[in-house]
């Protein structure tokens, strides 16, 4: 490969001159400028979640550089400079209009990395990821590029400690005191909840998705749980990642060889077993799409099978925040996520033959890591779990005909009587209206209220914001007053949300879903035996027709959009309003949304995904 470079340089001096200069600037061999390239990518944002990423990227870059060359035990590749994508801080933006950009950030990351990987032609990539949307966008881009690549999470933040009480704190602790009357106390908690750097430390969305990506096979399992400031992330792990990437390149092990139906099912089952974030059900379909599957809910798992596993097969094994006591750092201290995986493998709940980025099967990787026994306090064994059923449940019914609504059952603190909740609707057109009421008249909320927050879905908001701010305040209200207040929305939740909160209701209000037709005082029934959410008045066909006609008239009189929709005042928000697919399909920004809603496979065949991106077995079925 190196011997051909002088000819290429002579023939294409215009293309070569900057590459030669770059090689000299990076301190690598100019003779390798036309060899396949390798590099590191990372994520930068405006919060402490991302503060540790740059140091890891630089450490891995230096480890790569030390292995580049034409000598013995070196790899003959061109090294490119590190590339970063931008990201939004979920923690800082929750409860603000800027939170609309959070999930859209997944799409921006994917687009930016698609451009970098494809235009640079990277033959090997190591990605350092933080927070929860950039890792998914990064993985999706790597799957579409489909050349050897590996991921390392930057790691979680360590818990804070209240110096007055010794209580362990995290970002959710701070959100839950938002309604406290003493401003000094609120500030006190804010000052101590998030020391140091790293991503959110509980079993919130970040750690749910890092565990997901590890079990999926794209991240070594032992690199998931150590905190961001663990010295191994700067010393041992970079060399290990470079060695693994070199082996992947040598054996031509690509992301789509790793991410398949079995590995996706494994990752979903582990998400149930850790009481993981509801956001996993937004990210998994997008990961599957990037891996070449047209319809996640038929080709990977059906909603009915998902619920069967969660109700009857897969228990919660972790005593972790926000529904439990401990942080991801504590999980690392008792052996890491490989302990959880070992428990599930031995119980026959995972496919141990799924391939991973180490070149081993999932079972082989766990065995090599020497995963021990569950300690019984932080991680529980399958035979004596922390909670008897899985942490996530999908819901249908007349308010969720898409069968898309998701409940984090692991986080429910009360309100279910014989698996049912019956409440009275309190309707808010937009999150801000609810926040205003919580600020100004929190006493107006009553036991068994079912708060409805709508026009905050993928298209409506647009961007489908999280609702950690209102759910945290509602949780505190319920605990203080000994009442139950439920919440249902076409938006989504932070992995730190707890309570009887149901998100992803679809079709969303902006697209005329039944949630748009609910009125104050309507009876709402949540039934976990039938896995349905129903609005009693909408069972009456005449009532449904009259309300839908009124809604259609309001839309027609407002240029095709309901007047309750907020402005989409940037090009990015406009893209989301017109291109976001329903939550059940991942809420991504894609062309042919109308076709996609009717038939995902038809959307793929009509140009949603190039035919050569199809899995051969999927194409054969179409």
N, C-alpha and C positions, 0 to 999 in steps of 0.2 A: 504493500500500500504506500509506504514512504517513498519507494523508488519511482512511483508514477508522478509524484508531486511536482518535480521540476518541469516536466512536460506540461502539466496542467497550468502551472504558474506562467510559463512562457506563452501559452496559447491564450490565456485570459488575464492579462495584466490588470485590466480595469476591475475585474472581480476579485483579484488576489491582493491588490495593494493594501486595502484596509485590513484584510485578514492577516496579512504578514505583520502589519503594525500592531494588531491586537495580540497576536502571539508573542511578539516582543514585549508588549506592555504587560502581559500576564506572566512572562518569564517561561514560556513554553517553546518547543521546537517549531520554527516556521515550516520545516519540512512536513509537518503533520496537518497543515492547514486545510487540506482537502480530504483528510481522513474523516470517518464518521465522528460526530461531535458528542460530547457528554457535558452535563452541567447540573447545577443545583438551582432549585427555585424555592421561593419562600413567600410569606405573606407579611405585609406591613399594614398597620392600622393605628388608630388614635387612642389606644388603651393599653393597659399593662398586659393584656392577653398576648400582645405581639412583641413586647419589649425583649423577650428572650430569643426571638427567632433569628435575628441577624447574626448573633454570635454563633449559633449552630450552623447557619448557612456558611459562614466564613470558615468554621472548623472543617466542615465537610468539603468545601471548596479546596482548602489546603491539603486535605487528605487525598482528594482526587488529583490535585496538581503533583503531589509527590509520587503518584503512580503513573503519570503520563510520560511516555517516551518510547524509544525503540530498543532499549537495553533489556537484559534478562529480568524476568518478573515484572516488566512494565507493560502497560497497555498502549497500543498505538492509536490513540484517539486525539482529536482536537478538543481542547478545553475551551468552553465559552464562559464568559463572565456570569455571575449569578443574576437571576431575574426575580423581580418581586411583583406580586399583584397587590392591589389595594383591598381594604376590608373595612366594614362598619363595626363599631363596638355595640353589640347588643345591650350590654349592661348600661352603658351611658345613654343609649337612645330609647330605652323602653319608656313608653308613656308619652313619647314626643312624635310629631309628624315625621321626623327623620327615620323613625323605625321602619317606615315603608321601604327603605332601601336595604334592609337587612337581608331578606331572602333574595331580593334582586341581586345582591352582592354575590350570591352563589353563581348566578348566570354571568356576571361580569368577570369573576375569576375564571370560569370555564372558557369564556370567549378570549380573554387575555392570554391564557395559557395555551389555548388552541392555536392562536396566532404565533406564540413563541415557539411551541414545540414543532409546529408544521413549517413555519418559515425558516427556523433555524435547522430543521431536520434532525433534531436530537435523537441519537441512537441509544442514549441512555440517560435517565433522569432520576435524580434524588430530590424529593420534595419535603420541605419542612413546613408543617401546617399548624395553625392555631385557630382558636374559636371553633365554630361549628359549621358555618356556611362555606368558607374557603376550602376546608378539606374535601368537601363533597364536590365543589366545582373543580378542584385540582384533580381528584380521582376521575371525574367524568372526562376531563380533557385528556388525561393519560390513557383512558380506555378508548377514546376515539382515535388518538394517535397510535396506540397499540404497538409501541416499541418498548423494550425493557425499561421498567421504572419501578421505583420503590418509595414508600412514604415513611416518614418519622414524625409523630406528633411532637410538638414542642414541650408538652407536659403541663400538668395542672399546677395551679397556685397552691401554696400551703394554707391551711386554715388560719384565720385570725383568732385572737383571744381577747375577750373583754377583761382588761386589767382589774376591774372592780369585782367581777364575779367569777372569773376563770372560765366562763362559758366560751365554747368554740363558736366562731362566727364565720359567715361567708356572705357573698353578695345578696343572697336571698334574705339573710338576717336583716340587712339594711333596708331592703324593699319592704319587709314586713313591719318596720317601725315608722313607715311614712305617715301614718295617721296618729302617731303619738303626740300628745299635746305639748310636750316639753321640747323646744328646739335644741336645747343644749344636749339632751339625751340623744336626739336624732343625730346630731353632729358627732357625738361621742361614738356611736355605733359606726357611723360612716368612716371615722378615722381609723378604726381598728378592724373592720371586717375584711379588708383585702390588702394585707401586707405583701411586700415583695412583688413578684411578677409571675405570670403564667395564666393559663385559661381557667375558667370557673372550676372549682374544686370538687363539687358534689357530683352525684350521678345525674347531672343536668345534660343538656344536649351535647356539649363538647365531649365529655367522657363517654356518653352513649355512642357517639359517632366514632370516636377513636377506638373504642372496643369493637364496634361494628367493623371498621376497616381492618383491624387486626385479625378478627375471626374470618373476615372475608378473604384474608390471605395477602393483603397488600402492605402490611406493616408487621415487622417481627413482634410477637406477642409480648416479649419482655420489655419492649420499648414504649408500651402504651401508658403504664401507670406511674412510672417515676416522675417526681415533680420537675418543673422546668429548671430549677436550680440544682438538680442532681448533677454532680461533676461528670458522671459517665456520658452525659449528653454532649460534652465537649471533648472528652478524652477517648473513651472506648467505642462509643456508638459510631462516630464518623468513619473510623477505619473498618468497622464491621459492615457498615452500609456500603462502602466502596467495594469491599470484597464480594458482598452479595450481588451488587450491581454488575461487577465484572463477570461473575458466574452466570448471571441471567443473560448477559450479552453473549457469552461463550456458548451457552446451551440454547439460546434463542427462546428463552422463557418470557412470554409477553403478558401484559395485563389480562387480555381476554382468555389466556390459557388458565388463569387463576380465578377470575371472576366469572362464574357460571351459575347455573341453577342451584346446584348443591351448596356452593359456598354462600350464595345469597340467602338460601333457606337457613343455613347455619347461623349466619349473622343476625337474621330476624329472630331466631329462637333465643340467641344470647341476649338480644335487646329485651325480649320478654323477661328473661331470667334475672336481669339486673334492674328491673323496674324502670326501664329506660324512657327517654323523652319521646313524646308524641311526634316530635319532628322527624324521628326515624322513618315514619310512614310517609313523609314528604320526600325524604332523601332517597329512600330505597328504590322507588320507581324511576327516579332520574338516573341513578347509578345503573340500574338494569337496562334502561334505554340506551345509555352510552355503551353498555356492554353488548348491545345488539338484540335486545328483547323488545318486541313491539308492545306487548301488553303484560305488565307486571302481574296483574291480578288474575290472569288466566295461565300464563306460562311459568310463573314462579310459584305462586300460591293463590288460592282463592280466599275471599273474605271469610267464607264459612269455615275453611280449614284453619285459617289464622285464628279465628275465635275458638274453634275446638281445641287447638293446641294451648291457647292461653287459658281457657276455662278448665280443661280437664287433664292436661299433660305437663305443662311447663310451669314450675313454681318460681317465685322470686327467691334468689339465694343471697342477696346482698342487703345488709343493714346500713343503707347509705342515704345521705341527704339527697333530696329534700324530704323524703318520707320516713327516713330513719335517722341514724346518729352520725355515721362516719363519712369521711371524705375519701377521694381517690388515693390520696397519700397514704391513708390507713390501709386501703386495699393493697397498695404496693408493699407496705410493711409486713403484711401477712402472706405475701407470696405472689401478688399480682393477678391479672386477669386469667393467666394460664391455670390458676387453681379453679376458677369458675368453669373454664373450658374443660378441664380434666373431669370435674364432677359431671358435667353434662355428657361428655363422651362415655364415661363409665356407665351412665344410666341409659345409654343407647339413644340419646336424644339428638345427637349430631352425627353427621357423616364424616368420619375421621379420615376418609380417603381423599378429601378435597385438597388440591394442591395449594401451596403457599409460596411466597416470594423467596423463602429460604431454599427452595428446591425440594423441600420435604413435604409430606402430607401434613395435614393439621395434627393428626395423632402422633406422627413422628416428631414434629416440632415440640409438642407438649411433653413427650417422653424425654427428648434431649434436654429440655429446660429443667427436668427434674421436679415438675410441679408436685407439691406435697398435698396434704389433706386440708380440707376446710377447717378453719380455726373454731367455728361455731359461734363467733361473736360478731365479726365483721363479714365473713363469708360463711354461709351455712351449707351443709350437705343437702343433696337432693332428697335424701330419706327423711330429713328433719328440717324443712326449709324455713326461711324467715316469714314468707307468706305462702299459702298453699296454692294460689293460682297466679298465672302470669300477670305482668303489670300493665298490659295494654288490651283494649277491647274496641273493636269496630262496631258501629251502630248504624242501623237503617231506620225504617219507619217513615211516616208521612212528612217528617221534617228533614229527612236525610235519604231521599230516594236514590242518591248515588251510592249509598252504603259506604260513605266516606267519613262520617263523624267518628272521632276518636276520643276515647276516655282513658286517662292514665289511672287505671284502677288502683295501682300501688299507692297513689297519692291521695285517695279518697279518705277523709277523716271522719265522715259521718253522713247521715241523711238517707242511707239505703235501708228501708224497712222491707225485709223479705225480698231483697234484690230489686226494690222499686223506690223511685222518688216521684212524688206527686207535688207539683208546685204551681204557683200563679205567675204568669209572665209579667216581667217589667221590661219594657222595650226601649232600647237606646239605638238611635241611628248614628252610629259612630262611637269610637272609644272615648273621645274627648267629653261627650255628653255624660258618660258614666263617671269619668274622673271628676268632672265638675260636681256631680251629685255626691260622690264619696268625699270630696273636699268640703262641700257646703252643708249637706244634710245627710250625714251617714246614718243618723237615727231613723231616717225614713225607710230603711230597708228592714224587712220583717222576716221572721222564720218561714222557711219554705218558699221564699221568692225564687223564681227562675229568671235570672237576668238574661236578656237577649241582646247581644251586641252584633249588629249587622252592617252591611256595606263596608266591611273591612276585609273582604276576601282577596284572592289573587288579582282579580280584575277591578274590584270595587274600590279598594283602599287608595290606589292600587299598591300591590306588594305584600299583602297578607301579613301585617305586623304581628309580633308577639304581644301578649297582654300580661306580662309579669307584674307590671305596676298595679292594675286593678285587682288581679287575682290575689296578690300579696295583701293588699288592704282588706279584701273580702275575707281572706283567711284569718287575719287578725280580728276583724269584727266578729266572726263566728266564734273564735276562741274566747274572746272577752265576754260575749253575751250568751254563750252556750246555745247558739242557734245554728241553723243550716241555711246557707244561701248558695244556690247553684248558679252556674253561668254557662251559657251556650252561645257559640259564635261561629261565623264563617271565616274568622281569622284563625290564628294559631296561638300556641302557648310556649313559653320558655320551659325548658326541662326542669326549671326550679319551681314551677307552679304546682301547688297542691290544692286539694279540695275537690268538690264535685264539679269539675269543669270539663266541658265538651267542646272541642274545636273541629275545624275542617268541615263543618256542616255544608253539604252540597246537594244540589247546585247552590251556589252562593246567591245572596240577595241581589247583587248587581245584575245577574243574569236571569233574574226572575224565579229563583228557587223558592220553595214554600216558606223558608224562614222570613222572606220579605212580606209574607201575608199575616204573620202573627200580630195580634193586638194586645194591648195592656189588659190584664185580667184573664186571658185565655188559660185554660188548664193545660199543663204540660206534664206528660207522663214519660219517665225514663224507666224502662223495664230491662234488666240485665238477664232475665231468663229467656226473653225473646230477642234480646239485643236490638231494641228499637227505641226511638224517641218519637213520640206522637203528640200532636196538638189536637185536643179533643174537638174544638169547633171545626177544624179543617177536615174532619171525617165526614162532615155534611157536604155533599156535592154542591148544593146550592150556595152555601156559605163560601166554599172555596171558589166557585165560579164568580161570585159577586166581588170578592176581594181581588181576585186576579184581574177582572175587568177594570177595576179602579186603578190597580197598579199599572196595567198596560196603558190606560189613558194618561196617567201621570208621566209615563215614559214618552209617549207619543207627543205630549205637549211640551216636552223639554228636549227636543232634538234627538231623541233616541236613547237618552240616558236618564235614569231616575234622578229627580232633583236632590235627593239626599246624598248623592255621590260627591265626595270632595273633589276639588280640582286636581287634575294631573298636569302640573305646571312645568315639567321638564320633559325632554325627549325620552329619557329613560322611563319615567312614570307613564308616559303615553304608550310606549312599547308594551309595558305591563298591562295597561288597560285593554289594549287591543289584541295581545298575543298570549297572555297567561292562560295556560290550560288548567282544568279543574284540579283541586287538591288531590283527588283520588289518583290522578296521573302525575303528581309531583309538583304542580304549580309552577312549572318552568315556563320560560318565554319561547314559544315555538310557532312557526307558521302553521296555517291550516287548522286553527283552533276549532272552528265549527265542525270540520270533518273529524277531528280528534275526539270531540265530545261524543259523536255518534259511533265511531268505530276506530279505535287506535290503530289497528292493522291497516285500515284503509288510509289513515293519515300517513303512515310510513310509506305505503305504496304510492301515494300521490306526491311524494317529495319531501315528507317530513324527515326521513332518514335516507341517505343514498343506499341503493340496493346492495352495494358491496360492503355496507356496514352490517347487513343482516347476518344473523347466525344462520348457518346452512340448514340446521334442523328447523328453524323458524320459517325460513323461506320455503322449505319443502311442504310445510303445512298450509301455506297461504293460498 
